[in-house]
Amino acid sequence: MIYQRNIYISYAEEDRNIAEQLNDWLTSELGSDRTWLRDFHLDGGALIKPTIEDAIDAANWFILLVSENSVKSTWLTVEASASTFLSLKNRDFNIVVIRLDDSPFPVHLEIILENEYRKLSLNAHSKSYDEIFLSLAEYISHTMPDSKNSDVFIDRGKEIDEFMRAARRYKIIFVRGLLGIGKTAFVTNRVPNKGEGLGKQPITVKLSRGHSLDRFSREIIRESRFEQPLVPNITDAELLQRALDCLRQRSQRFFLFIDDVEQGYDVGNRLWDWLESFLLTFAESNINTHIVLATT
């Protein structure tokens, strides 16, 4: 058995260097005990099957590096069909297929998975491996929220009904995904639409490492088109309440959009205390609007 690791990376032995680069980014973002590397030899299918069955008991992400080297392997062409990928699919794994070259993904696996997996391609025209691997690491890192008052919508650029189902149940919605899939455009263009979206316009605050509760609250007040409080020595708690009051007065026509929310995580991958406090206070309020958060 493996040691309760969440991410299983499978690759051909010849692609070890790339797999290790990916593993470095995942471990730096998630911790050294979260990933498990496994290479498969061209004739190593019989050894891989029971090992993966063990991994299924503990992991919830399966990353497969597909290349000319891997598509020739016995494991990928024969062994993987029923015993591995059907098990992964049936157990609701998050499956990521990373194509390292122009080699096609085996047709029999396409049929089994029915497109229920995420695809990434690395080739001569791609961005650097580091940038893509970092984006994947951040994506995995931010798909496990712990707030009871929020939901995660993974924007794949195709549907808004998933977002609206979440909006009917929750006041706080996280929009997360890989770098460059248009999350900001989705929130600012699709979500405000009447009929298919919230029918409200965003009050946008773009988060940065330099933000504090004071600055954050004042930006909400400013973007809500209210005057800043002139009370001397105003406390953070008073500013927070003033910001919430502004949202309440604008709630019929506006929602709060916090962009680049990954800037609000500390080194332990937790929300800053003041931001968590703000979200919890809003969730417990009777303000009839939403807060939408999105990563870069």
TORFITI-516565 format. One line per 8 residues: number of its first residue (from 1); for each residue x, y, z of C-alpha. Coordinates in nm, 3 decimals, padded with zeros to 5 digits. Example, Ala and Ser with C-alpha at 12.3 -4.5 7.8 and 13.67 -1.06 7.14 Angstrom:
1	01.230/-00.450/00.780  01.367/-00.106/00.714
This chain:
1	00.000/00.000/00.000  00.108/00.361/-00.056  00.105/00.622/00.218  -00.222/00.815/00.171  -00.099/01.024/-00.117  -00.353/01.218/-00.317  -00.190/01.245/-00.659  -00.073/00.953/-00.871
9	00.159/01.043/-01.162  00.212/00.774/-01.423  00.465/00.804/-01.704  00.704/00.614/-01.930  01.053/00.564/-01.797  01.196/00.771/-02.081  00.986/01.068/-01.967  01.110/01.061/-01.608
17	01.275/01.406/-01.626  00.947/01.573/-01.722  00.754/01.378/-01.461  01.002/01.488/-01.195  00.960/01.852/-01.302  00.585/01.816/-01.258  00.635/01.642/-00.926  00.859/01.926/-00.804
25	00.587/02.183/-00.873  00.317/01.971/-00.712  00.521/01.906/-00.400  00.620/02.271/-00.366  00.253/02.373/-00.384  00.091/02.084/-00.198  00.359/01.923/00.018  00.604/01.640/-00.030
33	00.364/01.373/00.095  00.089/01.436/-00.161  00.229/01.284/-00.482  00.334/00.938/-00.592  00.547/00.883/-00.903  00.527/00.560/-01.095  00.695/00.479/-01.425  00.586/00.189/-01.640
41	00.823/-00.010/-01.858  00.730/-00.125/-02.205  00.657/-00.473/-02.068  00.569/-00.376/-01.712  00.191/-00.396/-01.725  00.159/-00.692/-01.493  00.351/-00.509/-01.221  00.165/-00.185/-01.260
49	-00.191/-00.315/-01.227  -00.185/-00.417/-00.860  00.016/-00.110/-00.770  -00.245/00.121/-00.919  -00.522/-00.070/-00.748  -00.348/00.012/-00.421  -00.317/00.376/-00.523  -00.690/00.399/-00.595
57	-00.763/00.336/-00.230  -00.583/00.655/-00.125  -00.550/00.894/-00.419  -00.808/01.113/-00.591  -00.603/01.258/-00.876  -00.453/01.051/-01.157  -00.211/01.226/-01.394  -00.096/01.040/-01.703
65	00.189/01.165/-01.923  00.124/01.053/-02.279  00.408/01.049/-02.531  00.551/00.836/-02.810  00.723/00.639/-02.536  00.408/00.568/-02.337  00.172/00.486/-02.625  00.403/00.197/-02.719
73	00.386/00.043/-02.373  00.196/-00.276/-02.304  00.041/-00.117/-01.998  -00.114/00.177/-02.180  -00.224/-00.015/-02.490  -00.363/-00.327/-02.322  -00.357/-00.346/-01.943  -00.496/00.001/-01.875
81	-00.825/-00.046/-02.055  -01.051/-00.225/-01.809  -00.857/-00.275/-01.488  -00.733/00.079/-01.439  -00.924/00.352/-01.615  -01.267/00.203/-01.558  -01.184/00.185/-01.188  -01.063/00.544/-01.189
89	-01.373/00.666/-01.367  -01.614/00.468/-01.149  -01.450/00.603/-00.832  -01.481/00.965/-00.941  -01.111/01.030/-00.987  -00.991/01.359/-01.130  -00.804/01.240/-01.438  -00.553/01.464/-01.615
97	-00.391/01.357/-01.942  -00.080/01.555/-02.039  00.036/01.505/-02.396  00.409/01.560/-02.424  00.417/01.539/-02.803  00.179/01.478/-03.094  00.122/01.113/-03.011  -00.253/01.035/-03.007
105	-00.432/00.932/-02.691  -00.534/00.565/-02.731  -00.881/00.540/-02.883  -00.996/00.266/-02.645  -00.923/00.493/-02.348  -01.111/00.782/-02.510  -01.412/00.551/-02.535  -01.383/00.433/-02.176
113	-01.346/00.782/-02.028  -01.606/00.944/-02.254  -01.414/01.273/-02.239  -01.447/01.282/-01.858  -01.090/01.397/-01.810  -00.883/01.713/-01.846  -00.638/01.753/-02.129  -00.314/01.948/-02.142
121	-00.071/01.956/-02.431  00.300/02.033/-02.416  00.472/02.087/-02.747  00.702/02.328/-02.924  00.430/02.592/-02.928  00.336/02.560/-02.561  00.433/02.785/-02.275  00.719/02.667/-02.060
129	00.670/02.346/-01.866  00.720/02.538/-01.542  00.433/02.777/-01.609  00.192/02.502/-01.710  00.292/02.273/-01.424  00.257/02.559/-01.175  -00.092/02.633/-01.309  -00.187/02.267/-01.268
137	-00.047/02.259/-00.915  -00.244/02.571/-00.820  -00.555/02.428/-00.981  -00.534/02.107/-00.777  -00.449/02.302/-00.465  -00.760/02.519/-00.492  -01.017/02.249/-00.569  -01.059/02.147/-00.206
145	-01.226/02.441/-00.025  -01.321/02.397/00.339  -01.588/02.664/00.375  -01.940/02.537/00.438  -02.079/02.856/00.284  -01.910/02.825/-00.054  -01.900/02.607/-00.360  -01.649/02.554/-00.637
153	-01.733/02.609/-01.002  -01.462/02.488/-01.237  -01.498/02.703/-01.545  -01.427/02.503/-01.859  -01.569/02.776/-02.083  -01.881/02.589/-02.189  -02.173/02.621/-01.943  -02.310/02.874/-01.699
161	-02.582/02.653/-01.555  -02.331/02.491/-01.316  -02.256/02.836/-01.179  -02.621/02.921/-01.137  -02.696/02.593/-00.960  -02.427/02.689/-00.710  -02.563/03.044/-00.686  -02.906/02.914/-00.589
169	-02.755/02.722/-00.297  -02.465/02.940/-00.181  -02.391/03.307/-00.127  -02.018/03.262/-00.191  -01.893/03.096/-00.510  -01.534/03.013/-00.607  -01.448/03.011/-00.978  -01.123/02.823/-01.023
177	-00.932/02.649/-01.296  -00.615/02.644/-01.503  -00.434/02.963/-01.596  -00.570/03.141/-01.900  -00.916/02.981/-01.934  -01.098/03.316/-01.909  -01.233/03.310/-01.553  -01.232/03.690/-01.516
185	-01.408/03.732/-01.851  -01.661/03.469/-01.747  -01.746/03.652/-01.423  -01.755/03.999/-01.577  -01.932/03.909/-01.903  -02.142/03.593/-01.858  -02.245/03.608/-01.492  -02.409/03.955/-01.515
193	-02.638/03.849/-01.802  -03.009/03.849/-01.730  -03.178/03.518/-01.799  -02.869/03.299/-01.785  -02.669/03.470/-01.510  -02.723/03.668/-01.191  -02.857/03.970/-01.373  -02.634/04.194/-01.163
201	-02.314/04.384/-01.232  -01.984/04.316/-01.051  -01.824/04.538/-00.791  -01.467/04.429/-00.855  -01.174/04.419/-00.615  -00.850/04.277/-00.755  -00.663/04.119/-00.464  -00.287/04.161/-00.414
209	-00.029/04.066/-00.155  -00.039/04.422/-00.029  -00.404/04.411/00.071  -00.522/04.451/00.429  -00.873/04.461/00.569  -00.854/04.841/00.573  -00.757/04.868/00.208  -00.997/04.592/00.102
217	-01.294/04.751/00.278  -01.216/05.095/00.138  -01.196/04.958/-00.216  -01.540/04.801/-00.177  -01.675/05.133/-00.050  -01.513/05.321/-00.340  -01.625/05.076/-00.610  -01.976/05.083/-00.464
225	-01.971/05.461/-00.527  -02.001/05.569/-00.164  -01.794/05.826/00.018  -01.513/05.705/00.240  -01.581/05.734/00.615  -01.409/06.038/00.763  -01.425/05.918/01.122  -01.079/05.952/01.281
233	-00.918/05.635/01.412  -01.184/05.415/01.256  -01.128/05.048/01.343  -01.101/04.756/01.100  -01.424/04.613/01.236  -01.606/04.940/01.169  -01.466/04.959/00.817  -01.569/04.600/00.750
241	-01.922/04.678/00.862  -01.928/04.990/00.646  -01.821/04.786/00.343  -02.094/04.531/00.411  -02.349/04.810/00.446  -02.244/04.938/00.104  -02.295/04.591/-00.044  -02.636/04.571/00.121
249	-02.743/04.902/-00.036  -02.621/04.791/-00.379  -02.741/04.431/-00.349  -03.033/04.460/-00.591  -02.810/04.548/-00.883  -02.457/04.436/-00.789  -02.253/04.144/-00.660  -01.898/04.152/-00.521
257	-01.628/04.003/-00.743  -01.291/03.933/-00.576  -01.038/03.859/-00.849  -00.690/03.702/-00.811  -00.802/03.546/-00.483  -00.493/03.321/-00.471  -00.308/03.633/-00.355  -00.509/03.604/-00.034
265	-00.360/03.271/00.069  -00.077/03.249/00.321  00.222/03.014/00.302  00.009/02.740/00.457  -00.243/02.767/00.171  -00.511/02.914/00.396  -00.704/03.235/00.344  -00.575/03.536/00.532
273	-00.757/03.567/00.864  -00.913/03.902/00.779  -01.040/03.776/00.441  -01.186/03.462/00.596  -01.351/03.679/00.863  -01.501/03.904/00.596  -01.642/03.606/00.402  -01.787/03.443/00.712
281	-01.947/03.771/00.824  -02.101/03.814/00.481  -02.223/03.452/00.473  -02.401/03.502/00.803  -02.557/03.832/00.699  -02.892/03.895/00.532  -02.736/04.073/00.235  -02.925/03.956/-00.071
289	-02.642/03.922/-00.318  -02.336/03.704/-00.388  -01.961/03.714/-00.355  -01.778/03.554/-00.646  -01.407/03.476/-00.611  -01.177/03.380/-00.896  -00.813/03.281/-00.927  -00.582/03.419/-01.195
